[in-house]
Amino acid sequence: MEGRAEQIKTLLNDFGTWSVLQAAGIGLLFFLIYKAVQFVLPRLAELLPAKLRIMVLNAVPLSRLVLMIAALTLIVPLLFNITVENFVLVLSALGVALGFALKDFATSAFAGLVAVFEKPYRSGDWVRIGPDYGEVIELGSRALKLRTADDDVITIPHSRIWSENIINANNGENTLMCVAEFLIDPARPATGITGLLTDVALTSPYLDWDRPVAVVMNNETQGTRVRLRAYPFEIRDQFAFISDLTERGRDAMIAAGVRIVSLPDFSGGKG
């Protein structure tokens, strides 16, 4: 016990009230700076084009990491007597604390640190994690937040990257592929359908003209599935773009004599 007490005594500096106030002041200052960055950058990003918006949003989690390291660099020497022996002592103590008391939090926090460098998702990306799909609106130290198409905000711990596939629809780009699907009667010849749907995409006000338009077909038991693939100019217009392609594509095929196949309802419900 005396040996442990002596180790702790040599670890701590002979600091007084002024040292504690300095450390608290530094921590508060860096906290306020981060809150200012967290407040200003997302609002600035909303005024920028899609590509620049994503770049600015990605600066938020990086700034948090830089500010945290800078704050610790200033605070630790005020409170601790930094030597190699004491550094090893601190690491061992932190390892035990994180291993037992903060296991889940530490796992998510470490995964969040990995996510900053490996970038399976970034602020502004549209990702699917499990059943949830939405825009990454915040990257915290423990979790990320997604805003879905229904305007729900979902909080997901970073630790999910260890156990689940992360499907990133745009991966830092300012657009993503949108797909409008149709199931048509296989008895009708497919001649002309590709050109018809390509024209539908090319006349959409949401289309990004620098990206390719493609029509893909494959046979299924119930009919021929047709997929119209294209890219919107603005990533947030993806749902309006899919609706536009679906509505006008369906009407164009019906006008051309193509029968849209409706699948029977096997749910057993009435009405």
ABEGO torsion letter per residue (X at the ends): XAAAAAAAAAABBBBBAAAAAAAAAAAAAAAAAAAAAAAAAAAAAAABBAAAAAAAAAAAAAAAAAAAAAAAAAAAAAABBBBAAAAAAAAAAAAAAAAAAAAAAAAAAAAAAAAAAAGABBBGBBBBBEABBBBBABBBAABBBBBBAAGBBBBBBAAAAAABBBBBAAGGBABBBBBBBBBBBAABBABGAAAAAAAAAAABAABBAABBBBBBBBBBAAEBBBBBBBBBABAAAAAAAAAAAAAAAAAAAAAAGBBBBBBBBAAGBBX
